[in-house]
């Protein structure tokens, strides 16, 4: 129930900020988020790929006659950075059992970098980029040969050699 509440509030905040919605890829949702929804018995509209529950003690530290209340930090470095998947949603709830015993409960919903890397593997995505670049360079070579036809006998294109394009380079 807390996860569903966190998802709905986060979606509303995204909409209020006129930001792009979270988790719009249906295939990615079907592969990961829907499984998490099944395991946690939550509504299938939730798109989080990871849910973390953190329980941190709230401690009072006395330093130079000053009391400070501190919470231990929880850092997560495995979050995705793709558009629509770069958000981390956190709900903080403080509990006080008695003045001596206090703790912070955090419900964290986010999207995992490893899921994005699996769903869009680098090798597959870079392959199409390389093919596109090769096609562009071939087209560019043909255009340059037709523009400078007869000006130079140099036929092998090299991005570091200006000689075929500039007559004053000797």
N, C-alpha and C positions, 0 to 999 in steps of 0.2 A: 504494500500500500504506500509506503514512503517513496518507493522508486517511481510509482505511477504519479504521485503528487509532484515529485521533483521533475519528472519529464514534462508534465503539463505546465508547470510554472516556467520552466526553461523555454518551452515552445512559445508561451505567451510573451516572455521577455524578448525573445528573438523577433517576434512579430511587432511588438511595440517599438523596438529599435530599428524597424525597417531593415533588418538583416536577413540574409538568406536562411531558409528553414534548415533544420538539422536532419541528417540521415535520410536523404531523398533517394538513394539508390536501392531499388526494390530487391535486386539480386543479392546485394550485400546484406540487406536486412534479412532476407530469406535464409541465407547461409549462416548468419551469426546471431543477430539480435532476436530473431524469432525463437531460436533454440534457448537463449537465455530467458526469454519470456516463459517458455515452457518449463524450464528447470526451476524458476522462481515463482511459478504460478501467478504471473502478472498479465495484465491486458496486452494483447498483441499490437497495440498502437505504439508501445514504447520502443524506441530505436537504439537504446544504449547497447553497446557491445561488451561493456564491463561495468560491474557495480562493485564498489568497495565500501565496506563498513569499517570505519576507524574509530576505536575507542582510545582517547588520550586523557591521561589524568591532568587536571588543572592543579598546578602546584603554586604555592606561595613561597617566594624567595625573598629573604631579607638581605639587602645589600646596603651597607653604610647607613644603617638605621632607617632604610626605606623598604617598604614591602611592595613587591611587584608580583602580580599574578601572571603566570606563564603557562602556555600550552605547548606541548611538544609538536614540532612541525612534521607534517607528512608531505613528502615531495614525490611527485609522479613524473617520470621521464619517458613513459611509453605511449604517450598520447599521439594520435594521428594529427597530421597537419594539412590534410586535404580539405578543400572547401566543403562546408556542411558537416565536417567531421572533426573540426578543430576545437570544439567547445568542451570544457569540463564543467559539469554542473554539480554544485555542492550545496548540501543543506546541513547547517550546523545546529545542533541542539545541545544546550548545557543542562546538566543534571546536578542537583545538590542533594546528597543523601543527608549530610549534616555539615556544619561549618568546616569540618576537617576533611570530608570526603566529597570531592567535586570532580566531575569528568565531562569531557566534550565528546559527543557522538557526531560523527560526520558520515553522511550518506553521499557517496561520490559516484556519479554516473558519467561515463566518458566513452570514447571511441579509441580502439587500439590501432597503433601504427602497423603492427604485424598483420592485422586483418586487411588494411589497405594495401600493404605490400603483397599479400597473397592474392587479393582480388585483382590487382593491377600490377603484375610482376614487372620489374624493371627491364628485364631482358626482352619481354614481349613489347613493352611500350617503346623502348629505345630502338628496336628493330624497325618499326614503322617510321620513326623519325629519321633514321639513317637512310632508309629507302627514299623517303621524301627529299632529303638533302641531296642524295645522288642524282635523282631525277632533275632537281632544280639546277644542279651544277652542269649536268649534261645539256640541258636546255640553254643555259647561259653560255656554255662553250660554243654551241652551234650559232647562237646569235652573235657572239663576238667574232667568230670566224667569218660570218657573212658580212658584218659591218667592216671589218678590217681586211677583207679578202684582197690579196695581192700586196698588201702593205708589208707583211712580214712573212718570211719562210718558216718561222718558228711555229710548230703546230702542237706541241705538247703543252697543255695548260698547267701553269704552276702559280698558286696564289701569291708567291713571294717574288715572282719575276714580272716586272712591269714592261719589259722590252717589247712584247707584242702589241702593246697598247699605246705607248708613248714613243714617238719617233726621235725625241731628243735624248733618250737614255741610251748611252753607248758604253 
